[in-house]
Amino acid sequence: MNHFAYNESPYPIREEIRTAYRSYWQQLASAGSWWSGAERVAIAQEVRNATNCEFCSERKQELSPYALKGVHNSSTTIPELAIDAVHRIVTDQTRITKRWVEELAENDLSNEAYVELAGIVVAVFSIDEFNRALGLALETLPESESGELSHYRPQQAVEGTGFVAMLPVDGDAGNEAGIWPGGRSANVLRALTLVPNAFREWLALSAVQYIPIQDMVNMVQPEGRVIDRMQIELVAGRVSAINQCFY
């Protein structure tokens, strides 16, 4: 199947967007560090289930998101904890706490598995929202592929800044040499680095949906864009405000 052809798009789509989305779809279908290809595609499906989940809508209205018990609208066989994690990240991410993440780990959803799951959720949801904004149908999810899990965890990851361990600012060594684009290692970039490939996958999408991190210093007209940096930041700022992003 020729994914992301965008033949029905009312607007021209940059080729780099098509290429990045197709590349991510291939990565999504493949075995990751902590989830199999089939599980990764199932997580992507739960991202879509969460947008129409009745229980999530009810829980969103509760004073505490941890008080209401119920069943999610689900269509996959991944663990219930994983389903709940996907749905919370999609529908109620501002009320996720460190204690909840710790409880996941205590109940066999490790920090590493959680980070990879979160990376999938962020990537798939952002791609889906791109299609929704254009009034287009969501892309068919890819067929999963077999493969061995790497169970890779960078040795230099440290606790202390966020809810999970992350690469330190000087953690670009060994397998992670050169991981910081343009030498930039802000906390928002470090968030997924407990699973370096999740970070790399997000970085590639961010570069085409927003701007490459190494081009942050360009305050005028990013190459190949029809709107200037000020217009890009106006849109980005509005989206961040709607999403209650404290950055």
Backbone hydrogen bonds, N-H to C=O, Kabsch-Sander energy under -0.5 kcal/mol:
donor,donor_aa,acceptor,acceptor_aa,energy
3,H,1,M,-1.3
5,A,2,N,-0.6
9,S,6,Y,-1.1
17,I,14,R,-1.0
18,R,14,R,-1.5
19,T,15,E,-2.7
20,A,16,E,-2.1
21,Y,17,I,-2.5
22,R,18,R,-2.5
23,S,19,T,-2.3
24,Y,20,A,-2.3
25,W,21,Y,-2.4
26,Q,22,R,-1.8
27,Q,23,S,-2.0
28,L,24,Y,-3.1
29,A,25,W,-1.6
30,S,26,Q,-0.6
30,S,27,Q,-0.8
32,G,35,W,-3.1
37,G,145,E,-0.5
40,R,36,S,-2.7
41,V,37,G,-2.2
42,A,38,A,-1.9
43,I,39,E,-2.5
44,A,40,R,-1.9
45,Q,41,V,-2.0
46,E,42,A,-2.2
47,V,43,I,-1.6
48,R,44,A,-1.3
49,N,45,Q,-2.2
50,A,46,E,-2.4
51,T,47,V,-0.7
52,N,49,N,-1.5
53,C,50,A,-1.5
54,E,52,N,-0.6
57,S,53,C,-1.8
58,E,54,E,-2.1
59,R,55,F,-2.8
60,K,56,C,-2.1
61,Q,57,S,-0.7
61,Q,58,E,-0.9
62,E,59,R,-1.3
67,A,64,S,-1.2
68,L,64,S,-0.6
74,S,72,H,-1.0
83,I,79,P,-2.2
84,D,80,E,-2.6
85,A,81,L,-2.2
86,V,82,A,-2.6
87,H,83,I,-2.4
88,R,84,D,-2.6
89,I,85,A,-2.4
90,V,86,V,-2.1
91,T,87,H,-2.6
92,D,88,R,-2.8
95,R,92,D,-1.5
96,I,93,Q,-1.5
101,V,97,T,-1.7
102,E,98,K,-2.4
103,E,99,R,-2.2
104,L,100,W,-1.8
105,A,101,V,-1.7
106,E,102,E,-1.9
107,N,103,E,-1.0
107,N,104,L,-0.8
108,D,105,A,-1.3
109,L,104,L,-2.9
110,S,108,D,-0.7
114,Y,110,S,-2.6
115,V,111,N,-2.5
116,E,112,E,-2.2
117,L,113,A,-2.3
118,A,114,Y,-2.9
119,G,115,V,-2.3
120,I,116,E,-2.0
121,V,117,L,-2.5
122,V,118,A,-2.6
123,A,119,G,-2.2
124,V,120,I,-2.9
125,F,121,V,-2.6
126,S,122,V,-1.9
127,I,123,A,-2.0
128,D,124,V,-2.8
129,E,125,F,-2.6
130,F,126,S,-1.5
131,N,127,I,-1.7
132,R,128,D,-2.6
133,A,129,E,-2.6
134,L,130,F,-1.0
134,L,131,N,-0.5
135,G,132,R,-1.5
136,L,131,N,-2.7
145,E,29,A,-3.1
150,S,32,G,-1.2
151,H,33,S,-2.4
157,A,154,P,-1.6
158,V,166,M,-3.2
162,G,164,V,-0.6
166,M,158,V,-2.4
171,G,168,P,-2.3
173,A,171,G,-2.1
176,E,173,A,-2.1
177,A,174,G,-1.6
179,I,176,E,-2.0
183,G,180,W,-1.8
184,R,181,P,-2.0
189,L,186,A,-1.2
190,R,186,A,-1.8
191,A,187,N,-1.1
192,L,189,L,-0.6
193,T,190,R,-1.9
195,V,192,L,-1.8
198,A,195,V,-1.5
199,F,195,V,-1.4
200,R,196,P,-2.5
201,E,197,N,-2.5
202,W,198,A,-2.1
203,L,199,F,-2.6
204,A,200,R,-1.9
205,L,201,E,-1.5
206,S,202,W,-2.9
207,A,203,L,-1.9
208,V,204,A,-0.8
208,V,205,L,-0.7
209,Q,205,L,-2.5
210,Y,206,S,-2.4
215,D,212,P,-2.0
216,M,213,I,-1.8
218,N,215,D,-2.0
219,M,217,V,-1.0
225,R,222,P,-1.7
229,R,220,V,-3.8
232,I,228,D,-2.3
233,E,229,R,-2.6
234,L,230,M,-1.7
235,V,231,Q,-2.0
236,A,232,I,-2.7
237,G,233,E,-2.8
238,R,234,L,-1.9
239,V,235,V,-2.5
240,S,236,A,-2.5
241,A,237,G,-2.2
242,I,238,R,-2.3
243,N,239,V,-2.2
244,Q,241,A,-1.3
245,C,240,S,-2.8
246,F,244,Q,-0.6
